[in-house]
């Protein structure tokens, strides 16, 4: 089956489609020995010889793998420090796949790997806003006001983060479990966001990538995406990449969790019969300080609007 040269190069993992187009315009791509600069040229991967910088590109079947990344593994093809990599866990895959984005060495959870360069570029580009769902165990108990800061966005190195979905999931002893859904992927973003509001992350887990979750999987396990999942992912990527599209990609995953817990509110104490009661709303203290209403339902003491002068007594 014929396809455009740039699409073939992207599917083969050489580069994204736009990068492949630039390679063609730069004269780095040949088809059957002739330089190919025309972006509309099509090739049959089974019959035609396509080379980049003189090296033959062998087309291979697109592969998509979902990995449950365990703790203490690195998201690179190889590591000079000889630490375990995610590639050590997917040796059974024949295609030359690579990670789509990264998770920190000590972060666990959903990681997508593929040899489809074009798809990887669409998934990672912040403009397409594919959702990533995290569960963060943080030190202390964030108040609702502090969680609201994360929802609106916080400044990290002078750049404001995009709005995020944030909710309290559980509180245990002196720590909390908070769910965060992001649609951007800055370096160590979740950890830096919580550090900004004074609640360092103790443990971080990515429970879902777009609509793909880890149900039925254990750390270190992987599975190929189902045909319907691949179709849905491609459709979401194409929809998000359409000109003028402002829609988020990925058909965001929605966790099946109980109603979120409300974080404790920062509030002023109130006075009840001469003693302080912690945790009551600040307005209660104001009510307690008001003077009592006089008997007979008369007006309260204090400022009140002056009565209008009756007509005929010099008033205008």
C-alpha atoms as one frame of an Amber mdcrd trajectory, in Angstrom:
protein
   0.000   0.000   0.000   1.372   3.393  -0.956   1.766   6.276   1.450   3.472
   9.643   1.441   7.198   9.626   2.135   6.959  11.814   5.215   4.267   9.598
   6.720   6.348   6.491   6.057   9.357   8.081   7.776   7.248   9.128  10.764
   5.684   5.687  11.086   9.138   4.133  10.946  10.259   6.199  13.930  12.760
   8.356  12.017  11.113  11.661  12.980   7.764  13.359  13.268   5.937  14.048
  10.002   6.835  17.742  10.064  10.471  16.959  10.766  10.452  14.428   7.936
   9.049  17.079   5.591  11.922  19.377   6.500  14.391  16.540   5.842  12.889
  16.185   2.386  13.083  19.911   1.682  16.725  19.847   2.793  17.494  17.133
   0.239  18.339  14.477   2.819  15.787  11.937   1.561  16.091   9.773  -1.548
  13.562   7.437  -3.148  15.063   4.715  -5.345  18.309   6.693  -5.560  16.783
  10.070  -6.510  16.502  13.020  -4.132  12.864  13.521  -3.180  11.876  17.084
  -2.268   8.245  16.926  -3.375   6.055  16.447  -0.303   3.263  14.727  -2.209
   5.382  11.790  -3.450   4.119   8.365  -2.408   6.071   5.137  -1.946   5.340
   1.468  -1.455   7.465   0.408   1.551   7.573  -3.185   0.261   8.974  -2.195
  -3.145  10.650   1.210  -2.973  13.995   2.067  -1.374  13.787   5.097   0.923
  16.980   6.459   2.460  17.758   9.288   4.884  21.309  10.621   4.765  22.248
   7.543   2.728  20.849   5.008   5.210  18.000   2.711   4.198  14.812   3.060
   6.216  13.065  -0.249   6.722   9.395   0.082   7.362   7.941  -1.940  10.175
   4.493  -2.562  11.529   3.380   0.151  13.904   3.489  -1.063  17.503   1.852
   0.431  20.585   2.603  -0.842  24.088   1.255   0.179  27.494   3.736  -0.470
  30.321   3.159  -0.348  34.073   6.453   1.320  34.908   7.812   0.133  38.252
   9.791   2.234  40.687  13.512   2.806  40.113  13.575   2.395  36.336  14.623
   5.038  33.843  12.749   6.038  30.676  15.613   5.857  28.166  16.751   3.376
  25.545  20.000   2.818  27.474  21.696   4.313  30.524  25.426   5.071  30.940
  25.058   4.448  34.684  23.757   0.942  34.003  20.484   1.557  35.828  17.446
  -0.551  34.825  15.539   0.966  31.905  11.979   0.500  30.711  13.389  -1.162
  27.591  14.605  -4.042  29.785  10.952  -4.778  30.559   9.633  -4.947  26.974
  12.231  -7.196  25.345   9.522  -9.361  23.808   8.492  -6.576  21.420  10.168
  -7.000  18.016   9.543  -3.436  16.820  12.011  -0.677  17.713   9.745   1.120
  20.167  10.644   4.080  22.365   8.940   5.816  25.327   6.405   8.558  24.682
   7.546  11.155  27.197   9.108  10.252  30.523   8.389   9.408  34.128  10.908
  10.109  36.867  13.175   7.329  38.144  11.081   6.896  41.306   7.659   7.498
  39.688   5.442   4.548  38.797   2.538   4.121  36.419   1.264   4.247  32.857
   3.876   4.699  30.138   3.155   4.408  26.423   5.837   3.114  24.034   5.613
   3.047  20.247   7.601   3.141  17.011   5.087   5.578  15.482   7.027   8.857
  15.492   4.114  10.899  14.201   1.760   9.616  16.878   4.371  10.149  19.597
   4.809  13.763  18.491   1.055  14.387  18.615   0.754  12.812  22.066   3.602
  14.823  23.564   2.843  18.201  22.001   1.261  20.469  24.680  -1.079  22.030
  22.111  -2.991  18.752  21.816  -3.667  18.612  25.576  -3.742  14.861  26.103
  -4.636  14.213  29.718  -2.382  12.468  32.219  -3.845  11.377  35.564  -1.651
  11.201  38.660  -2.116  10.106  42.263   0.267  11.984  44.524   0.947  11.139
  48.151   1.963  14.447  49.670   3.263  15.533  53.028   0.661  17.211  55.205
  -2.975  18.012  54.474  -3.467  20.720  51.807  -6.354  23.081  52.445  -8.986
  23.707  49.805  -7.496  27.164  49.244  -4.105  25.659  48.410  -5.615  23.052
  46.093  -7.443  25.869  44.341  -4.075  27.452  43.581  -3.101  24.278  41.694
  -6.374  24.363  39.779  -5.773  27.936  38.664  -2.060  27.411  37.985   1.117
  28.258  39.882   4.331  29.927  38.751   7.292  27.616  38.195  10.477  29.445
  37.217   8.443  32.416  36.027   6.042  30.383  33.868   2.472  29.726  34.987
   1.209  26.151  34.773  -1.966  25.427  32.823  -5.195  24.907  34.806  -5.386
  21.401  36.298  -8.107  19.206  37.757  -7.311  18.549  41.417  -9.226  16.767
  44.176  -8.529  15.288  47.563  -8.889  11.490  47.557  -7.891  10.432  51.075
  -6.236  11.606  54.265  -4.186   9.182  56.352  -2.501  10.288  59.528  -0.430
  13.348  58.570  -0.306  12.776  54.792  -2.764  13.071  51.913  -3.543  11.373
  48.615  -4.437  13.860  45.889  -5.532  13.212  42.317  -4.204  15.570  39.634
  -5.121  15.609  35.935  -2.744  17.580  33.714  -2.875  18.435  30.030   0.730
  19.524  29.749   3.962  17.729  30.524   6.659  19.965  31.923   9.677  18.442
  33.646   8.815  17.126  37.144   5.678  19.226  36.999   3.502  17.534  39.627
   6.292  17.495  42.199   7.145  21.133  41.564   3.494  22.204  41.756   3.017
  20.667  45.196   6.346  22.031  46.382   5.110  25.477  45.371   2.158  25.215
  47.813   4.266  23.746  50.608   3.348  20.056  50.399   6.261  17.985  48.998
   5.411  14.798  47.094   6.319  11.601  48.935   5.232   9.187  46.211   3.902
   9.721  42.674   1.958   7.340  40.433   0.501   7.966  36.967  -2.728   5.995
  36.939  -3.753   6.784  33.367  -2.487   8.194  30.078  -5.414   9.720  28.177
  -8.107   7.002  28.392  -5.608   4.171  28.970  -5.469   2.888  32.558  -3.600
   0.060  34.288  -6.544  -2.078  35.343  -5.493  -5.709  35.848  -1.770  -4.956
  35.467   1.088  -5.259  37.968   4.301  -3.214  38.106   6.664  -4.294  35.328
   3.928  -5.799  33.155   3.095  -4.555  29.670   0.477  -5.254  27.032  -0.046
  -4.273  23.388  -2.868  -1.854  22.802  -6.055  -3.376  21.489  -7.052  -2.503
  17.886  -9.992  -0.437  19.134  -7.681   1.454  21.515  -5.269   2.257  18.696
  -8.145   3.431  16.520  -9.509   5.606  19.312  -6.063   7.063  20.049  -5.484
   7.901  16.378  -8.915   9.473  16.077  -8.311  11.611  19.169  -4.887  12.679
  17.887  -6.288  13.564  14.470  -9.145  15.528  16.033  -6.769  17.448  18.290
  -4.417  18.165  15.358  -7.173  19.497  13.095  -6.717  23.195  12.148  -8.598
  25.483  14.503  -9.363  22.687  16.942  -9.387  23.749  20.569 -10.558  20.410
  21.896  -8.488  18.359  24.275  -7.163  15.123  22.857  -7.156  11.645  24.246
 -10.737  11.287  25.496  -9.636  11.999  29.043  -9.753   9.146  31.500 -12.217
   9.587  34.348 -11.301   7.550  37.446 -14.088   5.607  39.147 -13.578   7.039
  42.622 -15.921   7.914  45.441 -16.925  11.525  45.950 -13.745  13.440  46.773
 -13.029  14.459  50.319 -13.071  18.121  51.155  -9.810  19.497  52.414  -9.949
  21.331  55.743 -10.603  25.033  55.448  -8.377  27.703  56.907 -10.702  29.552
  59.290 -10.656  31.766  62.330 -11.676  30.523  65.786 -14.943  31.689  67.324
 -15.861  32.632  70.878 -18.539  30.589  72.648 -19.398  31.581  76.233 -15.956
  32.927  76.926 -13.933  30.075  75.358 -12.337  29.623  71.916 -13.618  26.949
  69.614 -11.082  26.100  66.885 -12.052  25.602  63.268 -15.286  27.627  63.145
 -15.859  30.100  60.301 -14.590  33.600  60.859 -18.031  35.123  60.524 -19.155
  33.353  63.721 -16.703  35.472  65.723 -18.194  38.577  64.184 -21.714  37.518
  65.162 -20.647  36.801  68.749 -19.144  40.282  69.077 -22.354  42.088  68.072
 -24.326  43.846  70.881 -27.677  42.245  71.798 -30.883  43.549  70.255 -32.804
  45.738  72.766 -36.017  44.390  74.276 -39.112  45.088  72.275 -37.444  44.561
  68.919 -35.994  48.070  68.688 -33.079  48.904  66.436 -29.544  47.719  67.267
 -27.137  50.189  68.768 -24.468  51.507  66.478 -24.578  53.223  63.137 -27.871
  53.415  61.351 -29.289  55.448  58.573 -30.558  58.882  59.653 -34.319  59.290
  59.486 -35.650  61.586  56.771 -37.038  64.904  57.890 -40.805  65.225  57.495
 -42.001  67.629  54.853 -42.940  71.061  55.989 -40.212  71.300  58.633 -37.480
  72.846  56.597 -36.457  69.698  54.789 -35.995  69.533  50.992
